[in-house]
Amino acid sequence: MASKKHAFYTLLLAASACVPFFEAPAALADDYSDLLDILRAKGSLTQHEYDTLLSKHLRHTAAPAQRSSGPAHAVHTSASSGGTHHVTPHVTHSVQAGYEDGIRFDPGAEDNASLRAQQAADRAEASARSAQQAMLSTQDALNSNSIVRVAKYVPGKGLTFKAGPVDINLSGFINGFYTYNSPAGGRPVAGGVSTGSSGFDSSAVRNGLLPAGFILKLSTTQSGIDMSAVVGMYPGINNAKNGAFNANTGGSPVGLGTAGIDLRQVYVTFGNKDVGTFKVGRDLAIFGSDAILNDATLLSVGSTGSNAAPGNTSLGRIGVGYVYADWIADWIPQISYVSPTYHGFQGSVGVFQPLDEFNFAGGGYSDSAESTQHSSPMVQGKGTYDFKIGGVQTRIWASFLVQHQQALTSAYLEEEGSGRRGAMAEAGEIGTKFTYHGFQGVAYYYRGSGLGTTGLFFDGIAANGRKRASEGYYVQAMYNFTKKFKLVGSYGVSNLYQAPGENSTELVRRNQSEVGAAYYSLTDWLNLVGEFAHTESAAHGPNRNSDNSGSAGVILLF
């Protein structure tokens, strides 16, 4: 802008100087005066600069007019008429003896005006340089580590803030359901998940398989190492009750109660795409993780567990299709490693906090052995393969688990004087998920020895110290009729077999359920859910029961 203004003043002065050498019509005086009027109105000229330039111009234009036609008339010859006409020019401004009406002319003002014009141009150029420097300084400040910026929001990926080299991500979900459970009757089953023998209907406003969740993740790269720190807090909406499962123990629906907070995730990761990623802390286990993450009841209720006194979560399909490592919260202290992906293949392995054998079935000779001693960690590993054939996107996974259970105890072992015994618990699983256009299918199977049922190492070893075999599976189909509406149907079974030499007629033999659900995405965040579930439990003896439940609610994910 400054250079343009400087060029304009130069041109203006040059034009004024050259006017005497041209025999221009006197009417040009009006054009030039109009130009000066416009520049003054815009503030490009001060009043004094305007007066000086105008006076100079009028003196230059007046001289040739007087030489050619006298002070009052100009002669114009018309070739077409063959005559000569005397024309009185229209002059807006006149100069007499160095004066203009109302303005005193200073003979030295011409040089001063040129100097002031140059100074004004210099000041404008300096202002432009200052503005450019300010802009560059602002850009440097925006790129500095002291500025917090907000990344573009992607639905389902949480909110990400960038503070210098650190990404801060906050994501989570909140849900709530009204669930009505109606027992179909029957006799109690030790270790069963159906409420059929409770004898009365129940209503609850509760969480589904997921509680609420708020996950904070900090991530950055230092010295070529990608690293992150994660803390996940999972509160429920129902009153908590102290018990073996901490925040996930059955609820306490009495006045003055408060919800429980399940701090499931506290871990760090480090690595990169070339060497893989290491994880240290508490997070989702490897064995059974794909089974739960692909279970559609993760966004609904499924089997209710205890609906009369709801805990932090429902069961979903836990215990009726897969064993959920570490009961309701499949989150175990670990040091694990995930390899880079190579042509669709990826592997993971880790050592985990060893967990006790737990007597979930209860007392009597239908009970299970327990353990509290561990000299070696639990080991889990998994391999996955992702590929696409035609339009079908497919994932296949398989994993294993081993843990040595030591110092087993039970009423039977104490009575028999068998002393302390140990057992090696083992398990394996395989599953697949495939997607084709709007259809998605999941098929999963597991088998274990000493693994137990429903929760990891729940009733895995009999009271006589021998391992019980277990197996289970579930199949699931989902179809998206539109981008917003989908239907899901699934069926699952978990079986627990008696150990050699055992005769526990009240012990659960089979838990199974059928689930049908409809999901509608009202917005990117808010989903409406309606669901029906039928759950059955059967013992090794004649005892069995079943129940039906209907649920409706919402889940918000951000």
Secondary structure in CASP SS format (residue, H / E / C, confidence):
PFRMAT SS
TARGET T0000
AUTHOR 0000-0000-0000
METHOD secondary structure of the structure
MODEL  1
M C 1.00
A H 1.00
S H 1.00
K H 1.00
K H 1.00
H H 1.00
A H 1.00
F H 1.00
Y H 1.00
T H 1.00
L H 1.00
L H 1.00
L H 1.00
A H 1.00
A H 1.00
S H 1.00
A H 1.00
C H 1.00
V H 1.00
P H 1.00
F H 1.00
F C 1.00
E C 1.00
A C 1.00
P C 1.00
A C 1.00
A C 1.00
L H 1.00
A H 1.00
D H 1.00
D H 1.00
Y H 1.00
S H 1.00
D H 1.00
L H 1.00
L H 1.00
D H 1.00
I H 1.00
L H 1.00
R H 1.00
A H 1.00
K H 1.00
G C 1.00
S C 1.00
L C 1.00
T C 1.00
Q H 1.00
H H 1.00
E H 1.00
Y H 1.00
D H 1.00
T H 1.00
L H 1.00
L H 1.00
S H 1.00
K H 1.00
H H 1.00
L H 1.00
R H 1.00
H H 1.00
T H 1.00
A H 1.00
A H 1.00
P H 1.00
A H 1.00
Q H 1.00
R H 1.00
S H 1.00
S H 1.00
G C 1.00
P C 1.00
A C 1.00
H C 1.00
A E 1.00
V E 1.00
H E 1.00
T E 1.00
S E 1.00
A C 1.00
S C 1.00
S C 1.00
G C 1.00
G E 1.00
T E 1.00
H E 1.00
H E 1.00
V E 1.00
T C 1.00
P C 1.00
H C 1.00
V C 1.00
T C 1.00
H C 1.00
S C 1.00
V C 1.00
Q E 1.00
A C 1.00
G C 1.00
Y E 1.00
E E 1.00
D C 1.00
G C 1.00
I E 1.00
R E 1.00
F C 1.00
D C 1.00
P C 1.00
G C 1.00
A H 1.00
E H 1.00
D H 1.00
N H 1.00
A H 1.00
S H 1.00
L H 1.00
R H 1.00
A H 1.00
Q H 1.00
Q H 1.00
A H 1.00
A H 1.00
D H 1.00
R H 1.00
A H 1.00
E H 1.00
A H 1.00
S H 1.00
A H 1.00
R H 1.00
S H 1.00
A H 1.00
Q H 1.00
Q H 1.00
A H 1.00
M H 1.00
L H 1.00
S H 1.00
T H 1.00
Q H 1.00
D H 1.00
A H 1.00
L H 1.00
N C 1.00
S C 1.00
N C 1.00
S C 1.00
I C 1.00
V E 1.00
R E 1.00
V E 1.00
A C 1.00
K C 1.00
Y C 1.00
V C 1.00
P C 1.00
G C 1.00
K C 1.00
G C 1.00
L E 1.00
T E 1.00
F E 1.00
K E 1.00
A E 1.00
G C 1.00
P C 1.00
V E 1.00
D E 1.00
I E 1.00
N E 1.00
L E 1.00
S E 1.00
G E 1.00
F E 1.00
I E 1.00
N E 1.00
G E 1.00
F E 1.00
Y E 1.00
T E 1.00
Y E 1.00
N E 1.00
S E 1.00
P E 1.00
A E 1.00
G E 1.00
G E 1.00
R C 1.00
P C 1.00
V C 1.00
A E 1.00
G C 1.00
G C 1.00
V C 1.00
S C 1.00
T C 1.00
G H 1.00
S H 1.00
S H 1.00
G C 1.00
F C 1.00
D C 1.00
S E 1.00
S E 1.00
A E 1.00
V E 1.00
R E 1.00
N C 1.00
G C 1.00
L C 1.00
L C 1.00
P C 1.00
A C 1.00
G E 1.00
F E 1.00
I E 1.00
L E 1.00
K E 1.00
L E 1.00
S E 1.00
T E 1.00
T E 1.00
Q E 1.00
S C 1.00
G C 1.00
I E 1.00
D E 1.00
M E 1.00
S E 1.00
A E 1.00
V E 1.00
V E 1.00
G E 1.00
M E 1.00
Y E 1.00
P E 1.00
G E 1.00
I E 1.00
N E 1.00
N E 1.00
A C 1.00
K C 1.00
N C 1.00
G C 1.00
A C 1.00
F C 1.00
N H 1.00
A H 1.00
N H 1.00
T C 1.00
G C 1.00
G C 1.00
S C 1.00
P C 1.00
V C 1.00
G C 1.00
L C 1.00
G C 1.00
T C 1.00
A E 1.00
G E 1.00
I E 1.00
D E 1.00
L E 1.00
R E 1.00
Q E 1.00
V E 1.00
Y E 1.00
V E 1.00
T E 1.00
F E 1.00
G E 1.00
N E 1.00
K C 1.00
D C 1.00
V C 1.00
G E 1.00
T E 1.00
F E 1.00
K E 1.00
V E 1.00
G E 1.00
R E 1.00
D E 1.00
L E 1.00
A C 1.00
I C 1.00
F C 1.00
G C 1.00
S H 1.00
D H 1.00
A H 1.00
I H 1.00
L H 1.00
N C 1.00
D C 1.00
A H 1.00
T H 1.00
L H 1.00
L H 1.00
S C 1.00
V C 1.00
G E 1.00
S E 1.00
T C 1.00
G C 1.00
S C 1.00
N C 1.00
A C 1.00
A C 1.00
P C 1.00
G C 1.00
N C 1.00
T C 1.00
S C 1.00
L C 1.00
G E 1.00
R C 1.00
I E 1.00
G C 1.00
V C 1.00
G C 1.00
Y E 1.00
V C 1.00
Y E 1.00
A C 1.00
D C 1.00
W C 1.00
I C 1.00
A C 1.00
D C 1.00
W E 1.00
I E 1.00
P E 1.00
Q E 1.00
I E 1.00
S E 1.00
Y E 1.00
V E 1.00
S C 1.00
P C 1.00
T C 1.00
Y E 1.00
H C 1.00
G C 1.00
F E 1.00
Q E 1.00
G E 1.00
S E 1.00
V E 1.00
G E 1.00
V E 1.00
F E 1.00
Q C 1.00
P C 1.00
L C 1.00
D C 1.00
E C 1.00
F E 1.00
N C 1.00
F C 1.00
A C 1.00
G C 1.00
G C 1.00
G H 1.00
Y H 1.00
S H 1.00
D C 1.00
S E 1.00
A C 1.00
E E 1.00
S C 1.00
T C 1.00
Q E 1.00
H C 1.00
S C 1.00
S C 1.00
P C 1.00
M E 1.00
V E 1.00
Q E 1.00
G E 1.00
K E 1.00
G E 1.00
T E 1.00
Y E 1.00
D E 1.00
F E 1.00
K E 1.00
I E 1.00
G C 1.00
G C 1.00
V E 1.00
Q E 1.00
T E 1.00
R E 1.00
I E 1.00
W E 1.00
A E 1.00
S E 1.00
F E 1.00
L E 1.00
V E 1.00
Q E 1.00
H E 1.00
Q E 1.00
Q E 1.00
A E 1.00
L E 1.00
T E 1.00
S C 1.00
A H 1.00
Y H 1.00
L H 1.00
E H 1.00
E H 1.00
E H 1.00
G C 1.00
S C 1.00
G C 1.00
R C 1.00
R E 1.00
G E 1.00
A E 1.00
M E 1.00
A E 1.00
E E 1.00
A E 1.00
G E 1.00
E E 1.00
I E 1.00
G E 1.00
T E 1.00
K E 1.00
F E 1.00
T E 1.00
Y E 1.00
H C 1.00
G C 1.00
F E 1.00
Q E 1.00
G E 1.00
V E 1.00
A E 1.00
Y E 1.00
Y E 1.00
Y E 1.00
R E 1.00
G E 1.00
S E 1.00
G C 1.00
L C 1.00
G E 1.00
T C 1.00
T C 1.00
G E 1.00
L C 1.00
F C 1.00
F E 1.00
D C 1.00
G C 1.00
I E 1.00
A E 1.00
A C 1.00
N C 1.00
G C 1.00
R C 1.00
K E 1.00
R C 1.00
A E 1.00
S E 1.00
E E 1.00
G E 1.00
Y E 1.00
Y E 1.00
V E 1.00
Q E 1.00
A E 1.00
M E 1.00
Y E 1.00
N E 1.00
F C 1.00
T C 1.00
K C 1.00
K C 1.00
F E 1.00
K E 1.00
L E 1.00
V E 1.00
G E 1.00
S E 1.00
Y E 1.00
G E 1.00
V E 1.00
S E 1.00
N E 1.00
L E 1.00
Y C 1.00
Q C 1.00
A C 1.00
P C 1.00
G C 1.00
E C 1.00
N C 1.00
S C 1.00
T C 1.00
E C 1.00
L E 1.00
V E 1.00
R E 1.00
R E 1.00
N E 1.00
Q E 1.00
S E 1.00
E E 1.00
V E 1.00
G E 1.00
A E 1.00
A E 1.00
Y E 1.00
Y E 1.00
S E 1.00
L C 1.00
T C 1.00
D C 1.00
W C 1.00
L E 1.00
N E 1.00
L E 1.00
V E 1.00
G E 1.00
E E 1.00
F E 1.00
A E 1.00
H E 1.00
T E 1.00
E E 1.00
S E 1.00
A E 1.00
A E 1.00
H C 1.00
G C 1.00
P C 1.00
N C 1.00
R E 1.00
N E 1.00
S E 1.00
D E 1.00
N E 1.00
S E 1.00
G E 1.00
S E 1.00
A E 1.00
G E 1.00
V E 1.00
I E 1.00
L E 1.00
L E 1.00
F C 1.00
END
